[in-house]
């Protein structure tokens, strides 16, 4: 397999000026895949200047129809290279190949959605008190910095790049250190599809070095970031100096609420992948499960049985459902929570051990007996660990759900429509699924409450977030 190993700046792949590289490790084998060029401040300055030039001289003046044509062509090219992109994603972060293919397809759909949305994104005419003609314009901001994480590198890159480009902005894309391959290839393929040079720049490198500089660059007008709450807080602080626009999709500790009247077998059989999917490295992971007491034991038994049937193995295998964690450090971080499960009041029902094979694998762990003060119950673990608690009272349960500083996603299981509406209104999260675990739709907004972030990816809301709203008044 050929790996994209150079930075993508001004329509061409180039090495780092100082020759520095980052080693990429296959988490399923622990072997080095390749070395990727590591951008420094010099490359960042060139990339931002090139993006600003492309904005001023070409992209912002493309008509909506012309931008739409380019973006539809990008989607077509991505589909033509879907298997290549899926393989790159799988080997670099240990994602099961079936999941990687689904995520590449979603990325192509994202470009298609915003290619079609451009001509349907409208301002308003407003009848003002003094007469005349008042109307609003949605205008691009300029250069946007898109900083994406390692857990879903390709789809999240497209969630940021596609609406930003559709709105007429130029983008400097900063992938995570562990997962630059599909971002670099996205830059190359978008250029091949007709995107002008400089409109999409891709910089691989270490976040602390170029991430801070990118956020503070005077030509960058907006930062769109997905990652940890701690880094998101730092980005807000840095962006505040120049009053830059910011959108943040951050951490989560999402609830999965199961009432006694629900389809228990469906809830229990589907719930393991709602937390263990992507080996638990998912800010939407439903890692706190609240089960109404009359069905608690039955649900737990069904949940454990379904968990033990999950296929943990080689990401290249079509049957694999859970691959390795992204790195040895991430596995050790997750394992550090597991000693808590040996406390007298806790029971580790299954998992938490390492399979006897190379790679950063960890079998999914199910814990019961948690108290609301336990670290394992409260903190985002970002690994294959779930805690299940019974509840007796809806109001008390909702108080526990909402006590978390996070509010990103969640699921609710009940066949009582009134209850579903009532509880959905009261759960403090940006996304909630009823009788399923579907958090994401290209057409609908995605983002969180509280420390899970601000602003929204996807849907029309994302386009709004990449534009400035201007009001124009013409006197009679």
C-alpha positions in Angstrom: 0.0 0.0 0.0 1.2 3.5 -0.9 1.0 5.9 2.0 0.7 9.7 1.6 3.7 10.9 3.6 4.1 14.6 2.6 2.3 17.7 3.6 -0.3 19.1 1.2 0.2 22.8 0.6 -0.9 25.0 -2.3 -2.0 22.1 -4.4 1.1 20.0 -4.1 2.7 17.4 -1.7 5.9 18.6 -0.2 8.3 17.5 2.6 8.8 19.4 5.8 11.5 22.1 5.3 13.6 20.8 8.1 13.1 17.1 7.1 11.4 16.2 10.4 9.0 13.1 10.3 6.5 11.4 12.5 6.5 7.6 12.8 3.1 6.0 12.4 2.5 2.7 14.2 -0.1 0.1 13.2 -2.0 -0.5 16.5 -3.0 -4.0 15.5 0.6 -5.2 15.0 2.7 -2.6 16.9 4.9 -2.3 13.7 5.9 1.1 12.2 3.8 1.7 9.0 5.7 4.7 7.6 7.2 8.1 8.4 5.1 11.2 7.7 6.4 14.7 7.2 6.0 16.9 10.4 4.9 20.5 9.8 6.5 23.3 11.7 5.8 27.0 12.0 7.4 27.7 8.6 4.9 25.3 6.8 2.0 26.7 8.9 2.8 30.3 7.8 3.0 29.2 4.1 -0.2 27.2 4.4 -2.3 30.0 6.0 -0.9 32.6 3.6 -1.8 30.3 0.7 -5.3 29.7 2.0 -5.8 33.5 2.5 -4.6 34.1 -1.0 -6.9 31.5 -2.5 -9.8 33.0 -0.6 -9.1 36.5 -1.8 -8.3 35.6 -5.4 -10.6 32.7 -6.3 -12.8 30.6 -4.0 -15.0 33.3 -2.3 -16.0 34.6 -5.7 -17.0 31.2 -7.1 -20.7 31.3 -7.7 -22.8 28.8 -5.6 -23.4 26.7 -8.7 -19.7 26.5 -9.5 -18.8 25.6 -5.9 -21.5 23.0 -6.0 -20.1 21.4 -9.1 -16.6 21.1 -7.6 -17.9 19.6 -4.4 -20.0 17.0 -6.3 -16.9 16.1 -8.2 -15.0 15.7 -4.9 -17.6 13.3 -3.7 -17.4 11.3 -6.9 -13.6 11.0 -6.6 -13.9 10.0 -2.9 -16.2 7.2 -3.9 -13.8 6.1 -6.6 -11.1 5.9 -4.0 -13.3 4.5 -1.2 -11.4 1.2 -0.7 -8.0 2.9 -0.6 -9.2 5.4 2.0 -10.8 2.7 4.1 -7.6 0.6 4.1 -5.5 3.7 5.1 -7.9 4.4 8.0 -7.9 0.8 9.1 -4.2 0.2 9.3 -3.4 3.6 10.8 -5.8 3.5 13.8 -6.9 -0.1 14.0 -10.5 0.5 12.8 -12.3 -2.6 11.6 -12.4 -2.5 7.9 -16.2 -2.7 7.7 -16.5 0.4 9.9 -13.9 2.2 7.9 -15.8 1.6 4.7 -19.0 2.9 6.2 -17.2 6.1 7.4 -15.6 6.8 4.0 -19.1 6.4 2.4 -20.4 8.9 5.0 -17.6 11.3 4.1 -18.6 11.2 0.5 -22.3 11.7 1.4 -21.2 14.8 3.4 -19.7 16.4 0.4 -22.8 15.5 -1.6 -25.1 17.0 1.0 -23.3 20.3 1.2 -22.8 20.4 -2.6 -26.6 20.4 -2.8 -27.2 22.6 0.2 -25.2 25.6 -1.2 -28.0 26.7 -3.4 -30.6 26.3 -0.7 -28.8 28.3 2.0 -30.6 31.6 2.0 -30.8 35.0 3.7 -34.0 36.9 4.6 -35.9 39.9 3.6 -37.2 41.7 6.6 -40.1 44.2 6.8 -38.7 46.9 9.0 -40.7 49.6 10.8 -39.2 52.6 8.9 -39.9 51.1 5.4 -37.3 50.7 2.7 -35.7 47.3 1.9 -33.9 45.3 4.5 -32.2 41.9 3.8 -29.5 39.6 5.2 -26.5 38.0 3.6 -24.6 34.9 4.7 -21.0 35.6 3.8 -17.8 33.4 4.2 -15.4 34.2 7.0 -12.1 33.6 5.2 -9.5 31.1 6.5 -10.9 28.4 8.8 -8.7 26.1 10.9 -10.2 22.6 11.2 -8.5 20.4 13.9 -9.7 16.8 13.9 -9.2 13.9 16.3 -7.8 10.4 15.8 -10.8 8.3 16.6 -12.9 9.1 13.5 -10.3 11.0 11.3 -11.9 10.8 7.9 -15.6 11.5 8.6 -14.9 14.3 11.1 -12.5 15.9 8.6 -15.3 16.0 6.0 -17.9 17.3 8.5 -15.7 20.4 8.9 -14.1 20.8 5.4 -17.3 20.3 3.3 -19.6 22.9 4.9 -16.7 25.4 5.3 -15.9 25.1 1.6 -19.5 25.2 0.6 -19.9 28.5 2.5 -17.0 29.9 0.5 -14.2 29.6 3.1 -10.7 28.2 2.6 -9.5 25.6 5.1 -6.3 24.6 6.9 -6.9 21.0 8.0 -4.8 19.7 11.0 -5.2 16.0 11.5 -4.2 14.3 14.8 -0.6 13.2 15.0 -1.7 9.5 15.1 -4.0 9.6 12.0 -2.8 12.0 9.2 -3.1 9.6 6.2 -6.7 10.0 5.1 -6.5 13.8 5.7 -3.5 14.1 3.4 -5.2 11.9 0.8 -8.3 14.0 1.1 -6.3 17.1 0.2 -4.8 15.4 -2.8 -8.1 14.0 -4.1 -10.0 17.2 -3.6 -7.4 19.0 -5.7 -7.6 16.3 -8.4 -11.3 16.9 -8.4 -10.9 20.5 -9.3 -10.5 22.4 -6.0 -8.2 25.3 -6.6 -4.7 25.2 -5.1 -4.6 26.6 -1.6 -8.3 26.2 -0.9 -7.6 23.1 1.3 -4.3 22.8 3.0 -3.3 19.8 5.1 -0.7 19.9 7.8 0.4 16.8 9.7 2.4 17.4 12.9 2.3 17.7 16.7 -0.6 19.6 18.1 1.1 21.5 20.8 3.6 23.0 18.3 1.4 24.0 15.3 -2.1 23.7 16.9 -1.6 26.7 19.2 0.1 28.7 16.4 -2.8 27.9 14.0 -5.4 29.0 16.5 -3.6 32.3 17.2 -2.7 33.1 13.6 -4.2 36.6 12.7 -5.4 35.4 9.3 -7.5 32.5 10.8 -11.0 33.7 11.5 -12.6 30.5 12.8 -11.4 27.4 14.6 -13.5 24.2 14.4 -12.2 21.6 16.8 -13.1 18.1 17.8 -11.2 16.6 20.7 -10.8 16.6 24.5 -12.6 19.1 26.7 -9.2 20.2 28.2 -7.8 21.1 24.7 -11.1 22.7 23.7 -10.9 25.0 26.8 -7.4 26.0 25.8 -8.5 26.8 22.3 -11.3 29.1 23.6 -8.7 30.9 25.7 -6.3 31.4 22.8 -9.1 32.4 20.4 -10.5 34.9 22.8 -7.5 37.2 22.3 -8.7 38.1 18.8 -12.4 37.3 19.3 -12.2 34.4 16.8 -15.2 32.3 16.0 -15.0 28.9 17.6 -17.0 25.7 17.4 -16.1 22.8 19.7 -17.2 19.2 19.9 -15.6 17.8 23.0 -15.9 15.0 25.6 -18.9 13.0 26.6 -20.2 10.5 29.2 -23.4 9.7 27.5 -26.3 7.9 29.2 -28.3 4.9 28.0 -31.7 4.9 29.8 -33.7 1.7 29.7 -37.3 1.6 31.1 -39.0 -1.6 32.1 -41.6 -1.2 29.3 -39.0 -1.2 26.5 -38.1 -4.0 24.1 -35.6 -5.3 26.5 -34.0 -7.9 24.1 -33.5 -5.3 21.4 -32.1 -2.7 23.9 -29.7 -5.2 25.5 -28.5 -6.8 22.2 -27.8 -3.4 20.6 -26.4 -1.6 23.5 -22.9 -3.2 23.7 -21.9 -1.6 20.4 -23.3 1.7 21.5 -20.4 1.9 24.0 -17.8 -0.6 22.7 -18.0 0.4 19.0 -14.7 1.8 17.8 -13.3 0.1 20.9 -15.0 2.6 23.1 -13.0 5.5 21.6 -16.1 7.6 20.9 -17.3 10.7 22.6 -20.8 9.5 22.1 -20.2 6.2 23.8 -23.2 5.3 26.1 -20.9 4.4 28.9 -23.4 5.1 31.7 -26.4 2.7 31.5 -29.4 3.4 33.7 -31.9 0.5 33.9 -35.2 0.5 35.7 -34.9 -1.9 38.6 -37.6 -4.5 37.8 -35.7 -5.5 34.6 -32.1 -4.7 35.8 -30.8 -8.2 36.3 -32.4 -9.5 33.1 -30.9 -6.6 31.1 -27.5 -7.1 32.6 -27.5 -10.8 31.8 -28.5 -10.1 28.2 -26.0 -7.3 27.9 -23.1 -9.4 29.1 -24.1 -12.3 26.8 -24.2 -9.9 23.8 -20.8 -8.4 24.9 -19.2 -11.8 25.0 -20.3 -12.5 21.5 -18.5 -9.4 20.1 -15.6 -10.3 17.7 -12.4 -8.7 18.9 -9.6 -9.2 16.3 -7.7 -8.2 13.2 -9.1 -5.0 11.8 -8.5 -6.3 8.3 -11.0 -9.2 8.9 -14.6 -8.6 7.6 -16.0 -10.2 10.7 -14.1 -8.1 13.3 -16.3 -5.8 15.3 -13.7 -4.4 17.8 -10.1 -3.7 16.9 -7.2 -2.5 19.1 -7.0 0.8 20.9 -5.1 3.5 19.0 -1.9 3.2 21.1 -0.2 1.6 24.0 -0.6 4.8 26.0 -4.4 4.9 25.3 -4.7 1.3 26.5 -2.8 2.0 29.7 -5.0 5.1 30.3 -8.1 2.9 30.1 -6.6 0.1 32.2 -5.9 2.6 35.0 -9.6 2.8 35.6 -10.1 -0.9 36.0 -8.6 -1.3 39.5 -11.6 0.8 40.6 -13.8 -2.1 39.6 -12.1 -4.3 42.3 -13.5 -2.1 45.1 -15.8 -4.1 47.4 -19.0 -2.5 46.1 -18.1 -3.1 42.4 -18.3 -6.2 40.2 -16.4 -6.7 37.0 -18.7 -9.1 35.1 -16.5 -9.6 32.1 -13.5 -8.3 30.1 -10.8 -5.8 31.1 -8.0 -8.2 30.2 -5.6 -8.2 27.2 -6.1 -10.9 24.6 -3.0 -13.0 24.0 -1.9 -11.4 20.7 0.2 -8.5 19.5 -1.5 -5.1 19.3 -3.1 -2.8 21.7 -6.2 -4.9 22.4 -8.4 -4.8 25.5 -11.5 -7.0 25.9 -14.7 -5.0 26.6 -15.4 -4.6 30.4 -18.8 -4.6 32.0 -19.1 -3.2 35.6 -22.0 -3.1 38.0 -22.4 -1.8 41.5 -21.2 1.7 40.7 -21.9 4.6 43.0 -22.3 8.1 41.7 -19.1 9.2 43.3 -16.9 6.5 41.6 -14.3 7.8 39.1 -15.2 5.0 36.7 -18.8 6.2 36.6 -18.1 9.9 36.3 -15.0 10.3 34.0 -14.8 9.9 30.3 -12.7 6.7 29.9 -12.5 6.6 26.1 -12.1 2.9 26.0 -14.2 -0.3 26.2 -15.6 0.0 29.7 -19.3 0.4 30.6 -21.0 0.9 34.0 -24.6 -0.2 34.6 -26.8 1.0 37.5 -30.4 0.4 38.4 -32.9 3.2 39.1 -36.2 3.3 40.9 -37.5 6.8 40.2 -37.6 8.8 36.9 -36.9 12.1 38.6 -33.9 10.9 40.6 -32.5 9.1 37.5 -32.7 12.3 35.5 -31.0 14.2 38.2 -28.1 11.7 38.0 -28.0 11.8 34.2 -27.8 15.6 34.2 -25.3 15.8 37.1 -22.5 15.0 34.5 -20.5 18.0 33.3 -21.0 16.5 29.8 -24.0 16.6 27.6 -23.3 15.2 24.1 -25.4 12.2 23.2 -27.5 9.4 24.7 -30.2 6.8 24.2 -33.7 6.3 25.7 -35.6 3.1 25.6 -39.4 3.0 26.2 -42.6 2.2 24.4 -44.5 5.0 26.2 -44.6 8.0 23.9 -45.5 10.5 26.6 -42.6 9.3 28.7 -40.2 9.4 25.6 -41.1 13.1 24.9 -41.0 14.1 28.6 -37.6 12.5 29.2 -36.1 13.6 25.9 -36.9 17.2 26.8 -35.3 16.9 30.2 -32.1 15.1 29.3 -29.4 17.7 28.9 -27.6 16.6 25.7 -27.3 17.9 22.2 -28.3 14.6 20.6 -30.7 11.9 21.9 -31.9 8.7 20.2 -35.1 6.9 21.2 -35.3 3.1 20.9 -32.0 3.1 19.0 -28.4 4.4 19.2 -28.1 6.5 16.1 -26.3 9.7 17.0 -25.3 10.9 13.6 -27.1 12.0 10.4 -25.4 14.1 7.8 -28.6 16.1 7.4 -29.1 16.9 11.2 -27.1 19.0 13.6 -24.6 17.3 15.9 -23.0 18.8 19.0 -23.3 19.0 22.8 -24.4 20.9 25.9 -22.2 22.1 28.8 -18.6 20.8 28.6 -19.3 18.7 25.6 -18.9 21.8 23.5 -20.6 24.6 21.5 -21.7 25.1 18.0 -22.8 22.3 15.7 -21.4 20.0 13.0 -23.5 18.6 10.2 -26.9 19.8 8.8 -27.7 23.3 7.9 -26.5 24.5 11.3 -22.9 23.8 10.2 -23.3 26.1 7.2 -24.5 28.8 9.6 -21.5 28.3 11.7 -19.1 28.9 8.8 -20.6 32.3 7.8 -21.0 35.8 9.1 -24.5 37.2 9.1 -24.7 40.7 7.5 -27.7 42.9 7.5 -28.2 45.4 4.6 -30.7 48.2 4.6 -31.6 50.3 1.5 -33.7 53.4 2.1 -36.6 54.3 -0.1 
